[in-house]
């Protein structure tokens, strides 16, 4: 999987290619400023790292699954998520509550409006 395939970018991020490029230009200075100058360089480009984080958050994958899709180790994927997720400010996905949702409470607790005792 790679960010060079624009169909993947649109599906995984929800952004069209122009918006994705603008996001990358905005992130570039911040992503490089936080990167230490010593040690191993990132295996993936910034575009692929942003794609990995968005796939991880939007598809609710594990770090191991996201890393496998991009051909990197679980540890490398975890470092990428830990590095870019705060920069992207991606809140967890919201799930709408269905009308059929049942709220479970412990059996020994009385209902809050139950004044019979």
C-alpha positions as CSV (number, residue, x, y, z in Angstrom):
1,X,0.0,0.0,0.0
2,X,1.4,3.4,-0.9
3,X,0.3,7.0,-1.0
4,X,1.3,7.2,-4.7
5,X,-2.0,5.4,-5.5
6,X,-4.6,8.3,-5.2
7,X,-7.5,5.9,-4.9
8,X,-6.1,4.7,-1.5
9,X,-5.6,8.2,-0.4
10,X,-9.2,9.2,-1.0
11,X,-10.6,6.0,0.6
12,X,-8.4,5.9,3.7
13,X,-8.2,9.6,4.5
14,X,-11.5,11.0,3.2
15,X,-9.5,13.7,1.5
16,X,-9.1,14.3,-2.2
17,X,-5.4,14.3,-3.5
18,X,-5.1,18.1,-3.5
19,X,-6.3,18.3,0.2
20,X,-3.9,15.5,1.1
21,X,-1.0,17.4,-0.5
22,X,-1.9,20.5,1.4
23,X,-2.0,18.5,4.6
24,X,1.5,17.1,3.9
25,X,2.8,20.6,3.2
26,X,1.4,21.8,6.5
27,X,2.8,18.8,8.4
28,X,6.2,18.8,6.8
29,X,7.9,21.4,9.2
30,X,6.4,19.9,12.3
31,X,7.1,16.3,11.4
32,X,10.8,17.2,10.7
33,X,11.2,19.4,13.8
34,X,10.3,16.5,16.1
35,X,12.5,14.0,14.4
36,X,15.8,13.4,16.1
37,X,18.9,13.8,14.0
38,X,20.5,10.7,15.3
39,X,19.4,7.1,14.8
40,X,17.6,5.3,12.0
41,X,15.6,7.3,9.5
42,X,12.0,6.7,8.8
43,X,11.4,3.8,6.4
44,X,8.3,5.3,4.9
45,X,7.8,8.8,3.4
46,X,5.8,11.4,5.2
47,X,2.8,10.7,2.9
48,X,2.9,7.0,3.7
49,X,3.2,7.6,7.4
50,X,0.2,9.9,7.4
51,X,-1.7,7.3,5.4
52,X,-0.7,4.6,7.9
53,X,-1.9,6.7,10.9
54,X,-5.2,7.5,9.2
55,X,-5.7,3.9,8.3
56,X,-4.9,2.9,11.8
57,X,-7.5,5.4,13.3
58,X,-10.3,5.1,10.7
59,X,-10.3,1.4,10.2
60,X,-9.6,0.6,13.9
61,X,-6.7,-1.7,13.0
62,X,-4.1,-2.9,15.4
63,X,-0.6,-1.5,15.0
64,X,0.6,-5.0,13.8
65,X,-2.1,-5.1,11.1
66,X,-1.3,-1.5,9.9
67,X,2.4,-2.3,9.9
68,X,1.9,-5.4,7.8
69,X,-0.1,-3.6,5.2
70,X,2.8,-1.1,4.8
71,X,5.5,-3.8,5.0
72,X,7.1,-2.6,8.2
73,X,7.4,-4.0,11.7
74,X,4.9,-3.6,14.5
75,X,7.5,-1.5,16.4
76,X,8.1,0.8,13.5
77,X,4.3,1.3,13.0
78,X,3.9,2.0,16.7
79,X,6.7,4.7,16.5
80,X,5.0,6.3,13.5
81,X,1.6,6.4,15.2
82,X,3.1,7.8,18.4
83,X,5.0,10.5,16.4
84,X,2.3,11.6,14.0
85,X,-1.0,11.1,15.9
86,X,-0.5,14.1,18.2
87,X,0.3,16.3,15.1
88,X,-2.8,15.2,13.3
89,X,-5.1,15.7,16.3
90,X,-7.3,12.7,15.3
91,X,-10.0,12.1,17.8
92,X,-11.2,8.5,18.2
93,X,-14.0,7.6,15.8
94,X,-17.5,8.2,17.1
95,X,-20.2,5.6,16.9
96,X,-23.8,6.6,16.9
97,X,-25.9,4.8,19.4
98,X,-28.6,2.7,17.9
99,X,-32.2,2.9,19.1
100,X,-31.9,-0.7,19.9
101,X,-29.0,-0.2,22.3
102,X,-29.6,-1.8,25.7
103,X,-28.0,-0.2,28.7
104,X,-26.8,-2.7,31.2
105,X,-26.7,-1.9,34.9
106,X,-25.8,-4.1,37.9
107,X,-28.8,-6.0,39.2
108,X,-28.4,-4.8,42.8
109,X,-28.6,-1.1,42.0
110,X,-32.0,0.6,42.3
111,X,-33.3,2.8,39.5
112,X,-32.5,6.4,40.2
113,X,-36.1,7.5,40.1
114,X,-37.4,4.6,42.2
115,X,-38.5,6.0,45.5
116,X,-40.0,2.8,46.8
117,X,-38.0,1.2,49.6
